[in-house]
Amino acid sequence: MRLLGRWLAAQVGRAFLAAWAIASLVFLLSRLDAAKATDLLLGETDNLGTAVLRADADTIQHQARQAIEQRLGLAEPLFYTTRTQQAGTVSWHWHGLHNQYHRWLVGLLHGHLGLSFRDGQPIGPRWRAALAYTIPLTFLALLGAIVGALLVGLVLADGPQAALSGWRAGLHTLLTGLQGLPLFALALGLLFAFANPDMLNILPAYAGSPDDEELWGQRALRLVLPVLALVLAVLPELALLLAHTLRHELSTGYATTARAKGLSNGKLLRRHALPNAILPLLTALAGLLPALVAGAVVVETIFALPGTGRLLAEAVAMHDYPVVVAGVLFTALARLLALALADALYAWADPRIRLVP
Amino acid sequence: MKYFWFGWLLATSISSCSLPADKQANSTVRIRWNRDPESLSPLTLPNQNAVDAATLLHCSLLQVDLSTGTYAPALADSLPRMQLLGDSLTHLRYQLRHAAAWDNGRPVLATDVAFTLKLIFCPGLPNEKARTQLGFIRDIKLDPTNPRHFTLVCRGQAPEFGFESGEFPILAEDALDSKHSLRQFSLASVATANTAEPTLAALAARYQQADLEDHSGRLPGCGPYKLAAWKKNQYLTFERKTHWWADSLRPAPLVLQAKPTKLHFSIIKDDATATLALRRHELDVLPQASARDFKRLQALAATQQRFAFYTTTSYEVVTAGFNTRRPLLRDSLTRQALSRLFDPARLLQATQLGQGQRTVGLVHPNDHRYYASNLPLLAYDLPQAQVLLQRAGWQHRPTGWTRPAAKGQSEHLALALRYRAEDPVFQTIALQFKAAATQLNIPVELRPTESSLLTTALREGDFDMYVRIQKGNPFAFNYASMLHSRNVQEGNFSKFGTPATDRLIEAVATAETPAQKRQLLQRFQVMLQQQAPLVPLFFLPYRLVTDRRLQNVYPSAIKPGYSAPTMTWTDAAPVLAQQ
């Protein structure tokens, strides 16, 4: 138990370290384009206006840019040191702790993610609000995909040992087809099938409801299509992998022995083959997070859900770098922790695997 | 039995989820927004939806009347009286309405306007954009004999000052500065103060603590609505105030009408989802519908009866531009020749399904006062392009078009065309231009560019040609941002400008009488066709679909393209009459 504790602590520590390194890199790179913040706040340059004709227009514009940089802390040096080159001589200048990176890092340690370039507001509450939508959505989708994959995997494997035939072959083909379908096509297909007056008009077209008095049942119905889209996006991969591994297990020696002893195919699958086939599934599950994050962008856009995927996609499109950096931090952290969790589950599922802190 | 109960539960949930509009509150209007307003702080207003929301919560001195397309008095009781002083100052005299009052009954006074202006110029607040727009206001003079009368002192002279000076939400002094500590400062001293000034720093701190970006309710406005709910990126609900000062005005001007008891704005980014939501009665108004969805809805028999369809020509013009600093494109004949390779008629059909309008220049074709209808529309004409290229000194050889350049060298006509990536309209235009150029043996390299990089590339002159949208309005005829030589570092991406054209642009912007403006704009449009630093291809349409029972929609070419506060349901009159 102590070993597991040490191992977990080491894994989590590594995950935090790696997430910090990735976020720092993105932070430093993004600040190279800090002029974008002033562009965002001062508006577009393609509008007609009188400001540009005034003699002091350049001064006013310059002062506004300076004020924004001052307010957002962009006037400070970017990092602890600056490299300058004059007349062929390279020199390094030390800025001390008064730099943007140090301020960001200290803020991060205190739980502050920084201010948005877009409206100068703290990013933390925005991410918390978005996570409140994305976590239930992805958790439900993950749960649905796992349960679905177990059921479908067992059904596909529970047949004649030769090639798949009949409805199982059809199901296999359907899953393969679903796997090849881009998520946006899948989500739009569901939308046009179940929320369309010309087809089945039985589910809401978008997840956000302006009615605060809406019953929980109606609210739950609004989540059906987004969750279903995400489940169908990840289920085929898991189910096909599980079915393949199960069929492989059924062809091994211990399965033949079990059958010779009179064990039914169903029991053999559930009691003996499934625990062995679960290992590759764990690896696939750990790798699922990027797919779910990418999927959340599409699903949240199509079904109008204000989750992290949409927040991140819009921040990237608007060059709101502090929001992007926070997103990178969350995603990297979640991904690394998922990998650590998968390793722990691996060790739990297969006692032959040893944990080394 | 259990299946029966399950079925009943499902059917009940589903039927109650998609209530038809008839069962909704009669005077509620549900409108689609394609993005969140992001901030409701009256100083920030980062996008059009934020501006529209601010109009519901607050009142400005002047507001746009969508029925006439002009500015009309809102808090002010009339348009400002303009007085020119010498050649560098303008005085604008405003009088506030007697009825104008805050929710607590306190009248809206000139001191509130002075406070709002000082807030806009106060250092340390997120007011840089507003400050830039109103930078021409140098001072405000209150009238000691009339608390509702004041004079704005403006630096410079331009007809547009008349409306630009009145287009900002007026805030209550008592809500943010109950001790009236800012009254000791003049506007100029606030503008030049630094962030460390104790009174101003305290005000900035109070403003930031109020967190008005997300909690607009902490700053009550004198607009007709209050914010009832806001779930970011999901929806906003505005509720009509039971007692609003403008209710007593007889007759109520259009800009001071507010009919619906509730306005719901659903944030739906995806066009297909929004269209389905409209068809399922989850929305009543679908602004800026895509061309394809608009046509499809119009074609469906089931939707024809239920919805009203409106199209107006917006003030957004799709424009191709040339980098006039490039040796290849320095002469106007080459630019004119290349202009003939665009086919605006077919492009309008292909990208907007024929909606929108072709144009001779940057003036809106429906502005009959100033639009030069005597000039020819740009037309696709390959033979004419060839002739113009030859007149510009280009010679057609098997390897392409060449002409002698300096130092005995020759230059080869080959172009790189930049446009914003992932925009099908720009992509279609670029492909059509390339196909036409290929027929003349002119190589064109298409460079779809991410929007931020595109702006940088255009500013730095890293392009031969570009395609983009230029946004205008019906009020200002100031083309300096895009064509004046002073702005080659900012919005004048074509880097065009000669002393003569600069003078013309300045004269257009400062013309005082309509006759003078008409004459100058005619010259400007002729100049634009002759010099061709940029080629306006067509004005984009605004498409609006609403429930047929909604009246007083006022579809408009001015953003947002409809008037939410004036909308009424044809069968909802008794409910509204009770307010």
Contacts between the chains, C-beta under 8 A, distances in Angstrom:
chain1	res1	chain2	res2	distance
A	33	B	452	7.4
A	36	B	452	6.0
A	39	B	452	7.8
A	39	B	455	7.1
A	40	B	46	7.8
A	41	B	46	7.7
A	41	B	126	7.4
A	41	B	128	5.9
A	41	B	129	6.0
A	42	B	128	6.3
A	42	B	129	5.5
A	42	B	132	6.3
A	43	B	129	5.6
A	44	B	471	7.4
A	45	B	455	7.3
A	45	B	481	6.9
A	45	B	490	5.7
A	45	B	491	4.1
A	46	B	468	6.8
A	46	B	469	6.7
A	46	B	470	5.4
A	46	B	471	5.4
A	46	B	482	7.6
A	46	B	491	6.6
A	47	B	471	5.0
A	47	B	472	7.8
A	47	B	473	7.9
A	47	B	481	7.4
A	48	B	471	7.2
A	48	B	472	5.0
A	48	B	473	6.3
A	48	B	476	5.2
A	48	B	477	7.9
A	48	B	478	5.5
A	48	B	479	7.0
A	48	B	481	6.2
A	48	B	482	7.8
A	49	B	133	7.1
A	49	B	164	8.0
A	49	B	476	6.5
A	49	B	478	6.5
A	49	B	481	6.5
A	50	B	136	7.2
A	50	B	158	5.0
A	50	B	160	4.6
A	50	B	161	7.2
A	50	B	164	6.3
A	50	B	476	6.3
A	50	B	478	5.4
A	50	B	509	7.0
A	51	B	132	6.2
A	51	B	133	6.4
A	51	B	135	6.6
A	51	B	136	7.6
A	52	B	478	7.1
A	52	B	480	4.6
A	52	B	481	4.4
A	52	B	484	6.9
A	52	B	486	7.4
A	52	B	487	5.7
A	52	B	490	7.4
A	52	B	491	7.2
A	53	B	156	7.8
A	53	B	158	6.9
A	53	B	478	6.1
A	53	B	480	4.8
A	53	B	484	7.5
A	53	B	506	6.6
A	53	B	509	5.4
A	53	B	510	7.7
A	54	B	135	7.4
A	54	B	136	6.3
A	54	B	155	7.4
A	54	B	156	5.3
A	55	B	156	7.7
A	56	B	135	7.7
A	56	B	155	7.9
A	57	B	486	7.8
A	58	B	486	7.9
A	60	B	131	7.9
A	60	B	132	5.7
A	60	B	135	4.5
A	61	B	132	6.5
A	61	B	490	7.4
A	64	B	128	4.3
A	64	B	129	7.5
A	64	B	131	6.3
A	64	B	132	4.8
A	65	B	128	7.9
A	67	B	123	6.8
A	67	B	128	5.2
A	67	B	131	7.8
A	68	B	128	5.1
A	70	B	195	7.4
A	71	B	124	6.7
A	71	B	126	6.8
A	71	B	128	7.9
A	118	B	38	6.2
A	118	B	39	8.0
A	118	B	46	6.1
A	119	B	38	5.6
A	119	B	39	4.3
A	119	B	41	7.6
A	119	B	44	5.6
A	119	B	46	5.9
A	119	B	126	7.0
A	119	B	213	5.4
A	120	B	44	7.5
A	120	B	126	4.6
A	120	B	213	7.8
A	121	B	39	7.1
A	121	B	211	7.8
A	121	B	213	4.9
A	121	B	214	7.2
A	125	B	214	7.8
A	126	B	232	7.1
A	129	B	232	6.0
A	130	B	233	7.8
A	188	B	272	6.1
A	191	B	272	6.7
A	191	B	273	6.4
A	191	B	276	6.3
A	192	B	272	7.7
A	192	B	276	7.5
A	195	B	276	5.4
A	195	B	280	6.5
A	196	B	276	5.9
A	196	B	279	7.6
A	197	B	279	5.1
A	197	B	280	6.4
A	197	B	302	7.0
A	201	B	18	7.0
A	201	B	280	6.5
A	202	B	14	5.2
A	203	B	14	7.4
A	203	B	17	7.8
A	204	B	17	5.6
A	204	B	18	6.9
A	204	B	280	7.5
A	204	B	282	6.8
A	205	B	273	5.5
A	205	B	276	4.1
A	205	B	277	4.3
A	205	B	280	5.5
A	205	B	282	6.1
A	206	B	266	7.1
A	206	B	268	5.5
A	206	B	273	5.2
A	206	B	274	7.9
A	206	B	277	5.6
A	206	B	282	7.3
A	208	B	231	6.9
A	208	B	234	3.8
A	208	B	235	5.4
A	208	B	266	6.2
A	208	B	267	6.8
A	208	B	268	7.7
A	209	B	235	7.5
A	210	B	30	6.7
A	210	B	229	7.5
A	210	B	235	4.3
A	210	B	237	5.7
A	210	B	264	4.1
A	210	B	266	5.9
A	212	B	229	6.2
A	215	B	13	7.5
A	215	B	16	7.2
A	217	B	9	7.2
A	217	B	12	7.8
A	217	B	13	4.3
A	218	B	13	5.8
A	218	B	16	6.1
A	218	B	17	4.6
A	220	B	13	8.0
A	221	B	13	5.6
A	221	B	14	6.8
A	221	B	17	5.4
A	222	B	17	7.5
A	301	B	269	5.2
A	301	B	270	5.7
A	302	B	270	4.8
A	302	B	272	7.5
A	302	B	273	5.7
A	303	B	273	6.7
A	304	B	234	7.0
A	304	B	266	7.1
A	304	B	267	6.3
A	304	B	268	4.4
A	304	B	269	6.5
A	304	B	270	7.1
A	304	B	273	6.1
A	305	B	234	7.7
A	306	B	36	7.8
A	306	B	231	6.8
A	306	B	232	5.8
A	306	B	233	3.2
A	306	B	234	4.8
A	306	B	267	7.5
A	310	B	233	6.4
A	310	B	269	7.4
A	311	B	233	7.3
A	314	B	35	7.8
A	317	B	451	7.8
A	319	B	452	5.2
